[in-house]
Amino acid sequence: MSTSSEPVISDRVAESPEKLRTLLRRMMTIREFEHLGEREFRNGLIRGYYHSYAGQEAVGVGFIEAMDLTRDYIVDHYRDHGHCLAVGLDAVNIYAELFGRRAGVSKGKGGSMHMYNQEKHFLGGDGIVGGGISVATGVGLALKRMGKGGLCVCFFGDGALDTGTFHESLNMASLWDVPIVYICINNQFSMGTRLDRHSSLTQLVDRAAGYGMATEQIDGQDIGVTLAAAERIFAGVRERQRPVFIEALTYRYQGHGIHDKPHNYRTPEEEDPWIHRDPLLILGQRLIEEKIMTGEQIEAMRQEVAAELEAKVEAAKQSPAPEDRELYEDVTL
């Protein structure tokens, strides 16, 4: 790992053909899930807001695949649907949460930004930019004191680095040797503001290196890269019991949220290179080149995934809404 400002691009992981097919299906499921979720938002079934994870699948799937969810924990940000799928939660329950139904992962009370599941050690999304960073630091400190080798993974966007809690938390984690991996999903925009307009340092690893922790910048578009980096970094954190900061370079294909219009602040010429490095396209091309799957088989998989998710949308719609009395349950006074 590096503490310099020079990007460190990890090697691809060598995985079995079956594992690569599984990773493709997992990322494909997230992409198709988001397409249907946005459709149901526009149909009026989802209230509040909707933040799509489309384009960033290789980050969440790669890092979560390398975790040991019997002892590791995740603290997330508001773009959390894809991570819920990656830890193994059923899309029926995630859709039900989006629809405000009782079968939802948070019993229909959390909605898009506040998914939670104790069994999967998924400690929730957070509607506040950078809001989960201090929570995750506390979780990491608790895991250190438990002494079972667990670590905490905290996901957030580049805009979270402009919050005070980011700096306070990283200083504390480095000072107290907290086993935590901070993963900045740098999708190039803080809401609608380009990185170089809100950060004087555009190599975000430099901002974390100032706290004396190891940092690494990786290609967040390639699942082989993210998985290889995750396996190596997690092993190091467990051994050294020290925090690490990761800047995963990726791109947000949709706007910040469903009502955002990205064509107001970026051009097709800017978007085109990133679209040609779509995480699904990169892995799909690798599978074709290594003669693991054909293009026709990949498209058949996509259609199968889309059909399965359509059925899960319909099943989620059948779940009843919470009763009025449930408003007072699961609340700590």
N, C-alpha and C positions, 0 to 999 in steps of 0.2 A: 504494500500500500504506500501511498505517497502523501507527503504533507506539503508538496509544492503546488504551484498553480498550473503545472503542465497536466493536460488530460492523460489519464491512464486508461486505456481501452483494453479490457480483459480478453483473453482467448475464449473461444467458444467451448462449451462443455461437450464432451463426447458421450452421447447417450444411445441407448438401444433404439432400433426402429419403433418398437412399441411405445417407448417413452416419448419419442418425438411426435408420434401420432396422438398420444394422449395430451401432450402440451398444446398441439394445434387445436384439438377439439375444445380444450379448456378456454383458450383465447377466443376461439370462434363463438363459444357459448356466451362469453361476456359481450362480444360485439353484437351478436344477434339479440341478446337480452336488452341491450341499450336501445337498439332500433325499435323494439316492441314497446319498451317503456316510454320512449318519446312519443310514440303513436298514441298510447293510452293517456298520456298527459294531454295531448291535443284533443283527445276525445272527451276530456273532462273528468276522467276517472281518478286522476292523481291531482291532489291539491298541493299548494305550497310552491315548491320549486323543484327543478330536476337538473342534476349535473352529470353529464355523460362521461364515461371513462374510455370512450372509443378512441383508439390510437395509442393508448398507454398500457395495453394489456400485458406486454412482455415484462414490464416492471413488476406489477403485482403478482403475476403468475410465477415468474422466475424466483422472486424472493420468498414467496409463501411456500412454494414447492420445497425449498431448502430448509424450512423451519421444522422444528420438532414441537408440534402443538400439544404434546403431553406436558411440556414444561415451559415453552415459550409463549409470549403474549403479543398481541397486536393492539396498538392504539392508532386510530385512523383519523382522516379528515372527512370533509363532507362529500367527497367523490368516492363513496364507499361501496356501491353496488357490486362492482367487479371483484373487490376483495372478499366480500361475503361469499360470492360464488367460488372464489379460489380456495377458501378454507373448507368448502364442502357443504355449505348450507343449500337447501333445496330452493330452486327458483320459485316454486309455489309460495313458499313462506316469505321470500323477498318481495315478490309481486304483491302478496297480500299486505305486507307492511306498506308498500307504496300506495295501495288502495285504501289504507286505514282499516283493515279488517282484523278480526280477532286472531286469525291464524298467522299473522305477521310475526317476524322474528322479534319485534318489540311489542307484540300484542296489539299492533295497530296504533300505538301511541307515539311512535318516534318519527315515522315517515322516512323520507329519502335520506336525510342527513344524520339520522340517529339510529342506525341499525346496531344490534347488540346480540351476542350469543355467548353465554358463560361456558358452555361445554366445549366450544371451539376456541376458547381463550381469545375471543374477539371482543375487545372492550369498548367498542363503539366508535361511530363516526362523531364528528363535532362540527356544529354549524358556525363556529367562530374560527376565523383564519388564525392558524397557529395555536388554537385553543388546546389541542391535544398534546402539545410538546411537553408542557410541564407535567401533565398527568403521566405521560409515558416515562418521563425521567423518574418520577416517584415509583412507578411500577418496576422499573429497572433496579432501583435501589432496594425495593422490597425483595426482588428476586435474588439480589446479591446476598442479602441477609439470610434468606432461606437456605442458601448454599447448595442448591440442587442442580446447578449448572444451567439454569434457564436464562434467557435473555429477552429483552423487549425490542420490538420493531415498531418504529413510529413513521408513518407516512404523512407527508404534507407537500404543498406546492411551493414554488419559488417565492410567492408573495409573503409566505409566513416568515421569511428571513428578515422582513422589515418590522417585525413585532418585538417588543421588549422581552417577552417570555422566551423567545428563541435564544437570545443572548444569555439571559439569566440561567436558563436550563442547561445550555451547553457548558457554561462555566462550572455549574454545579456538578454535572456529570463527569467532567474531566477532573475536577478537584477531588471528587469522592470515588473515582474509579468505578463508574456505573456500567454494567454490561448492557449497553443499548446500542442499536443501530438506527441512526437518524437517516431516513431516506427522503431526500428532496426530489420530487418528481418535477424536474424543470421542463415544463411544457412551453417555455419561451414567453409566456404572458402571465402577468398578475391581473386576473380578471381581464380587462381590456387594455392593459398597459404593457407595452413591450419591455423586456428585461432591461435593455440599456437605458430606458427612461425612468426606471425606479430603483436601479441599483448601480452605484458607482463602480462596483466590481462585478463584471459579468462572468467571471470564473467563480462560481459560488462556493467552490471548495475553499477558496482563500478566506472567506468569511468565517468558516468553521475552524480552519487551521490556526487561527489566532488564539484558540482556546487550548492549544497543545494536544489535540487529538489527531489521529490518523484520518486522512480523507482520501477519497477516490472518486474520479469522474468516469462514468461508464456510458456506453452506448445503450440507451434504454429501449431501442427499437428491436433489438435482436435477443430473443429468448435464450439462445445458447450462451450469449455473453452475460445476461443478467443471472442466469442460474449458476454459471461457473463462478461469477463474482460472489454470489450469495453463499455458496458452499464454502469457499475459501475464507470469506470475511467472517461468517458465523463461527467457523472453527477457531479463528484468531481471537474473536471476542470472548469465547468460552475459555480459551487458554489464558489470555492475558487479563481478562476482567477489566477491559478498558472500552470506552465508547468509540464509535467510528461514525463518520459522516460520509454519506454517499450522495453524489449528484448524478441522477440518472437523466441523461439528455433524451428528451422525447418531444412529442408534439400533440397538441390538443386538436383533434379533427373537427369537433363541434365548437360552438362558442363556450364561454365560461359557464353559462347556464342556458336553459332552453329558449329564453327570450333574447339572448345576446345574438348580435349579428356580426360575426367576425369579419365579413367583407368590408365593414366600416373602418377597420384598422389593420388589415393585412391584404396582400394582393395574391392573385392566382400564381404569379411567378414565384412568390415566396413559399406558398403551400406545396407547389408541385414536387420539389425534391423530397419533401417529407412524405408525401403520398406515395411516391415511388419506393420509399423505404418503410412501407406499412409493415408492422410486426407480423401480421398474418401472411403477407406476401413474401417476406424474407424467409420465414419458416417453410411456407408452402413451396417456394422455389428450391430450398434445400432438400425437401423431401422428394421433389421431382428429379433433381440432379443426382441424388443418391439412389434413385430408382426404388424408393420406399412406397411412394404413391404416384398416381398419375394426376394430371389436372382434372380429369373427369371424376376421379375418386374424391378429390378434394371438394369439388363442387357438390357431389352427392352427399358428402359429410355435412356441408353447410346447409343443404336443404333438409337433411334429417334433423339437424340441431334446431333449425328454425321451426320445423313442424312440432318437435317436442316442446319447445318453448311456447308455441301457440296454445298447446294443450294445457300447459301450466298456467298461462294467463287466464284461460277459461276456468280452471280449477280454483284459482285464487279469487275469482269473481264470485264464486259460490260460498265463500266464507262469510259468516255474518259480521256485521259491525259490532264493536264493543258495546255493551250495555252502559247506561248512564252511571250505574253504581261503580263501574270499573275505573271511572275517572279518579276515584279516591284510593284505588289500590296501587301497590308498587310505588308509593310515595313516602319518603322519609321526612318527617316533620321535625 
